[in-house]
């Protein structure tokens, strides 16, 4: 089931910050690779959102909100995306 995925401005800023940190502290290649992988993961949420657990705050917000962790180590980033059936 395809869903709409909304990426908040705060999430976009977090991603940009992570990419900038990776670029400064590791390499341009690492930053580019990580950014491509998180963008791919976000795009795929529309097709497999049910694979991820519901976020704790979903009930309080009143809509289906899924939470996806991206990568394992050393950088773990959470992604909470409200999704609605198209």
CORNOR-V989914 format. One record per residue. SS is DSSP state (H for helix, E for strand, L for the rest). PSI is psi in whole degrees, 0 to 359 (none if undefined). NEAR is the number of other C-alpha atoms within 8 Angstrom. Layout:
SS/PSI/NEAR
SS/PSI/NEAR
//
This chain:
L/123/5
L/140/8
E/161/12
E/139/10
E/128/12
L/124/7
L/119/7
L/160/6
H/323/6
H/319/6
H/319/9
H/317/9
H/322/8
H/317/8
H/314/9
H/318/8
H/318/8
H/317/8
H/316/12
H/319/9
H/313/9
H/319/12
H/316/12
H/322/8
H/341/6
L/275/9
L/163/9
H/320/9
H/318/7
H/316/10
H/316/13
H/316/9
H/314/8
H/316/9
H/316/10
H/320/8
H/323/8
H/324/9
H/319/8
H/317/8
H/317/9
H/316/9
H/323/8
H/347/9
H/328/10
H/338/12
H/342/8
H/35/10
H/326/11
H/346/6
H/333/5
L/150/9
L/153/8
E/139/9
L/149/9
L/324/5
L/0/7
H/316/12
H/316/8
H/326/5
H/337/6
L/19/6
L/166/9
L/114/10
E/120/12
E/152/15
E/128/12
E/130/9
E/136/9
E/121/10
L/167/7
L/310/7
L/154/5
L/356/4
L/121/6
L/128/9
E/135/7
E/148/8
E/112/9
E/119/9
E/120/10
E/137/11
E/142/14
E/145/9
E/133/7
L/none/5
//
